[in-house]
């Protein structure tokens, strides 16, 4: 096992931060420590005018990272307070990006947060549900960020589509009138993107402590792969220093 110069959560935050552009408007769900870290880091390095909308606030500037974007301590350091009505207003005008997690994720980036097994009325396990994240479907792109990478999470077909990815592929995606869709799926083991023709999930890079074989063994469907799978670029000294000293001084992402 390769020694880890950073934690998986830290690398996930750095990978996502590199995706965000100056002047964009984005949002994340309630439990979003990694996405929040990514947005804060992007502001510090290359996107000072990145705009962050939330379920309670606009443009928070917390002095440390919190587990939830609904934490009142983050609300106390922001430009404005807002409700879901304002957040849906942002969505109507157009979010540039959104961050997602999921109980289940399938090969086309469809996300399940409702139930696993059984039916919606009599599930074997009930999840948190949509939690008003339907506005995410109107964003120009979204990112899937999971706290684990296992065949229980990455399944051939989700039991329920809470938030659509590419549905069953290009035809169904177009027929549904959807736009945007998932850009990347970032896990503790790897980074995946989606093939531009088939819209199926594809292995983009493997983190230094993992391997294509480990990723495949922990994915419940066949990942598309290139002839040569690259290694995910580690955080630079500056990225890691800012992440640990300014964004996350309490070490939430190192727990």
N, C-alpha and C positions, 0 to 999 in steps of 0.2 A: 504494500500500500504506500503510495507516494505521500510524503509529508505535506500537510495542507498549510500553505502560507496565509490563507484566509479561510473563513468558514464558508460552507455552501451558501448560507443566507447572504453573506457579504458579497460573494461573487454574483449571486442573482441580482442584488441591488445594483451592482456596478454595470452588469450587462444591460439591464433595463435603462439605467441612466444614460447610457451612450445612445439610446434610441430616441431620446426626447430632444426636440428642437426649440430654440429660443422663440418666444412669442406664442407658442402653442397653448391651448387650453385643454386640460385633462382632469380626470376624476378617478377615484377608486372607491371600493366598497368600505364597509365599516372596519373589518379586520384586515389591515393593510400595512403592516409595519415595513415589509420589504418594498412595496411600491412607494410608500411615503419616503423611505430612505433614498430610493432612486430619484424621486422628484427633487428632494432637497439637495442631493449631490449634484444633479444636473444644473441646478441654479448656481451652485458655487463654482462650477467648472466652466460651463460653456453656454448656459441658457439662463442668464440672470432675469429675463422677463418671462419665464415660464409661469403660466397662470394655473392655479390649482383650485378646483371647485370641490366642495364636500357636502355631506348631508347636514352639516351644521355651520360650516365656515367657508370663507373665501381667502385664499392665500395665507395659510397659517405659517408662522415662523417660530416653531417650538425650539426651545433651548436643548431639548433632547428628544429622542425617539420614543413614541408611545405605541403600545400594542394596537390601539384602536384609533381610527380617525374620528371617533365620536367622543374622545376623551375631553372633558371640560378644560383640562390644563392646556390642551392645544387650542381650544376655543378662545382662551384668554390672550393669545398672541396671534391675532389675525387681523386682516383688513376689515372684515365685516362678518356678521353672522347671517345665516340664511336657512331656509327650510327646504323641504323637498320641492315645493312649488318653484322656487328660484332655480334649483338644480335641474328640474325638468325644463325650465326656460333655457338654461345653458344648452341642454341637449337639443332642444328644438332649433336653436340657432346653429348648433353644430359643435360637438366635442371633437377634438383632434384625436384623443386616445382615452382608453379606459383600461383598468386592470381587473382581471378576473382570477378567482380560485374556483375549485370545484371538488365535490365528492367523487365525481366521475368525469373523465374527459375521454372522448373517442378520437378515432383517426382523422375525423374532419373538424376537430376542434369544438364540437358541441359540448356543452357543459350541463351537468346535472347537479342541482342543489336541493332537489325536492325529496326523493326517496330512493332507496336501494332495495330491490326485491319486492315481491308482492305487487300491489296496485297503489295508485295515488290515494285511494280511500282506505286501503288496508296494507300499508307498507310493512316490510320486515324491519326497516330502519328509516326513520323520518329525518330529513334534513331541515335546514333553516328556511328553505324556500327562496323565492325570488328576491325578497327584501327590497322591492321597488327598483331592481337593477335593469328593468326592461329598457330604460333609456340608453343602456350601453349599446344596444343594437343600432342606434343612430350615430354612434361615434365613427369616425373615419377609419379607425383601426382599434383593435384591443390586444392586450397581452395577457397570456395565461401564465400565472405564477403559482406553483404548487409547493407545499411544504414537504412533500415526499414524492418518490418516484417508484411506484409498484404496480403490479398487474391488477391490483384491486382498484386503483385509481384510473389507470390507463386501460380502458376496456374497449372491446371491438365495437360495441354500441351502447350508448348510455341508456339507462332504464327510463329516463325522462329528460326531455330537452327543456331545461330552465332558460338557458340563453343560447340561441343558435350560433354555431360556428358556420361551417360551409354545408350544413345539412347532410345530404348524401352525395355531394359533389357539385360540379359546375351547373348542370341542368336544373337541379332542384333549388340551388342557391339563386339562380337568375329567375326561375319561375316564382319564387317567393318575393321577389322584388327587393331582396336584401343588397346592401352595399357594404363596403368596408370588410369586416371579418377579422379573424385572428391573424396577427403578424408573426409573433413568436410564442413559443411555449418554453418557459425557463424553469427548470427543476433543479434539485440538489445534485443531479448527475450530469445533465446535458442541456443543450439548447436545441430546440426543434423549430423549423419553419414549415411552410406549406408549399408543395410543388405548384408552380404557377399554372400548369395545365390540368392536373387531376385534383388539386386542392387537398390532397392527402398530406398528413403529417410526415415530415422528412427530417432525418437526423442532420443537424447543421454542424454542431461541434460537441465534443465530449470534454467534461471538466478534467483537469489534470489528475485527479484522484480516482477517476472512473475509466471505463473502456467501452467500446461499442458492444462487446459481448455482455457486459453487465447491464447496459442500457436495454439491450434486446431482451435479456432474461427477465427484466422487470417491467416490460411493456406487454400488455395483453393483446397486441395486434402487431402485424409486420410493419415496422417502420421502413419507409423508403430511405435509401442511403446512397451517397455518392461513392465513386470508386475509392476515394481517399477522404476519410473523416478527419478534420482538423481538431486541434485542441483549443478549447475556449481560452481566449487571452485573459491572463490574470490581471487583477487591478495594478495600475501603476503605483509607484511610491506616493505620488500626489493624491491619487484617488483613495488609496487606503488610509493615508494620513488624514485627509479631510473627513472621510467616512467615520473613522474612529474618534477623532478629536473634536469634530464640530457637529456632525450629524448624529452620531450615536455614542456619545461619551460614556454612557452608562453600560454599554456593551449588550444591548438587547439582542443584536444579531449575532453575538458571540456566545449566547447561552446554549 
